[in-house]
Amino acid sequence: MPFPRRDIEAAGAGAGAGQDDSPAAKKGKPEAAGARPALTRTEAVAAASVLVLFLVGIFCVFRAAPRREFDQILRLPRSLADVRLLKDNLAVYARDYQANFILGYCSIYIFMQTFMIPGTIFMSLLAGALFGVVKGGILVVFTATAGASSCYFLSKLIGRPLVSWLWPEKLRYFQSEIGKRKEKLLNYMLFLRITPTLPNTFINMASPIVDIPFHIFFAATLIGLIPASYITVKVISSP
């Protein structure tokens, strides 16, 4: 028995009612897994501006530094052997021009941390090799905290699509755990910094997205990085 025409039209209208293709509805949908992150023009310009400011700042720092033996010291260590070789080349330079060297070191470390460039572990080893456990440890904790804070604010500006693309499962897990621990958020963030539960790069990028206040992020980073920084600089510290 055929259905009446009006019944078929009503059924079609009911099925279409559950599918809202309006821009508002699409905006609320999560990004598909594997989809590339989409930055708005404003976000892309802001990110490019931050990158340019960092590069110009680093360039100015090195232009103002004494130029003796630059060809031997302007290289990033990528292994322990590189760190030991670089230590020999840098030891005299760092001693004679300590303020210039520390300023350049901090600039590079913070830049690498902000833009998630691998190699900060070797920068930390280099600090221990040149300045010893105490001075090197303080320098590493300061630069690592400053770099993590810079990454936090950069992610707050443009990081949501990137983090959702790179770590969708981790982001959902992190957000659910933060929701359960609103009353003891500092303790949880300290736990994450001290243990390898989540990568530090992910924590830096995801924290502003899940609404972790900056003062809690900063305190947990500053305190939580001390044990790892001590161990790192101790590996190759100067006597």
N, C-alpha and C positions, 0 to 999 in steps of 0.2 A: 504493500500500500504506500503510495507516494506521500511525502510530507507536504503540508501546505506551504506555499511560498513564503508567507510571512513568518512561519516558524523557523524556516532555514535562515532568513535574514536576521531574525532575533538571535539565533545561535551564533551567527557570524559576528554580530555586534558584540555579544558577550565575550567571545574569544578575543576580539580586538581590544576590549576594555582593559584586559590584564597586561597589555603590552603598551607601555608609554614610551614613545620615541622622542619626546620633547627634550630640548637641550638641558632642562633642569634635571630630568630623570637620568639622562646620560651622564651628567656631571657627578651624580651620586653613586654611580656604578664603579666598583674597583677596576683598576686596569687589568687587562687580560694578562695571564702569566706569559712571560717571554716578550711582551710588548715593549718597544723601545720607549724610554722616558721622553716626554714631550715638554720642553720648556717654552714658556711664553717669551715674546721678544724682550720684555722688560727684564725677566729673569736671566736670559742669555746675556744681555748687555751688562747687568749687574755683576754676573760671574766674570765676564771678560774684564770689567773695570777693576775688580779685586785682583785678578791675575796680573794685570798690567801694573797696578800700584805696587804689588809685591816685587815684580821684576825690576821696576824702576828703583825701588828702595834698595834692593840688593845691589844693583848696578852702582848706585851712588855710594853705598858703603864701601865697595871694593875700589871705586875710583879714588876715594879719599884715603885708602890704606896705603902704607909704604909698599913699593912695588918690588922689593928685593925677593928674588927667587920665587916669583909668582908661578912660573911654569912648572915648578916642582910641587907646589902646595895646593894649586887649584884643581883638585880632583877628589871625587867622592870614593871612599873606601868601600869595597864590595866583598871583602873577605878578611879574615884575621891577618893573613900575610900582608894584605894591603894596609891594614891599620898599623902594623909594626913598621912597615916601610915609611908610611906617611908620618908616623910619630918622629922618626929620625929627622925627616925634612922640616917638620913643623916645630920641633922642640926649641930651636934657637929663635925662630921667628916669633913664636908665642911668648917667649920670655922677654924679648926685646920690645915687642909691640903688643903687650897683653890686652890693652883696652880695645885696640883695633881688631885683634883676632877674635876676642869674645863677642864683639858686636857682629862680625861677619858670621861666626859660628851660630849665634842665636838666630840671625836672619835666615840662614839656610835651613836650620832645623825646623823653625816655625813654618817656613814655606813648605817644606816637605810634609810636615804633619797636617797642615791645612788642606793640601791637595792630595793627600793619601799616596804620596810617592814613596815606594819602598826604599829602605836603606837607613832609617833613623836608628836602628839597632847598632849599626857600625859607627854612626855619629856618637852614640852613647859610649861605645867602647873607646873611641878616640878621646873623649873627655876624660875617661878614667886613665888612659895612657899618658895624657899630658898634664893633668892636674891632680891626680891621685883620687883616693876614695872620697874624702870629705868635700873638697872643692869641686871635683868632677861630679859627684852625686848631687850637690846643690845645683850645679849648672844644668844637669840633665832634668832634674825635677822641675826647675823653673821653665826651661824651654819646652819640655813635653806638656806641661800644664798650659802654657801660653799657646802652643800649637793646637792642643785639643780644644781650647776655648775658641780660638779662631775658626776651627773646623765646625764647632757648634753653631756659631753665628752665620757662617757661610751656608750650612745646611738649613738653618732657619729661613734663610733667604731663598734658596733654590733646591733644597735637598729632597723634598718629598717625592717627586717622581723618580729620582735616581735611586733612593733607598727602596722604594716600592718595586723597582725593576730588579735591583741587585739581590735583595734579601727579603722577598715577600713573606716567606715562612718565619724567618727570624723576627721580622717586624711584628707580625701577628702575635708571636709568642711573647716578645718583649712588652707589647702593649697590654696583653692580658696580665702579665706578671706585675707590671707597674700599677695596674688597676687594683690588684689584690693587696698592694703594700703602700698605699697612700700615706698611712700613718707612720711608717718606718722606712721612708724612701731613702734617707741618707744611709742607713745601715745596708739596705739592699744594693745601692750603688757602690758602696765601699766593697761589698762582697764581690760584685762584678769586676771591679778594678783589680782586686787582689787575686782572684781566681780566673782561670781561662774559660769560664762558662760561655762568654760571648767575646768576640774579637774587639779590641779597643777601637779599631777604626769604625766598626759598626756602632759601638756605643756613642762615639763622638758624633756620628751622622744622624743616628736615630733619636737621640735624647730630646732635641727640640721638637721633633715630630710627634713624640708621645707626651709632650707637655711636661717634661722634667724642668723645674725652675733652674735658672742658671746658677744661683748661689749653692744649690745642692750639688749640681753637676761639678762646679768648681771645687768645692770642699772635698768631695769624694775623689776627684781626680788628683788634687794636690796631695792628699794623705795616702790614697791608694797606690800611687805610683812609686812611693818611697821604697818599699821592699824590692820591687823589680829593678829599680834604678840602682840601688845599692849592689845587688847581685851582678848587674851588668858591668858597672864600672870597676867592681872588684876583680873581674876576670882578667883584665889586662892593665891594672892600675900601676902607676909609677911607684917606685919604692919610697 
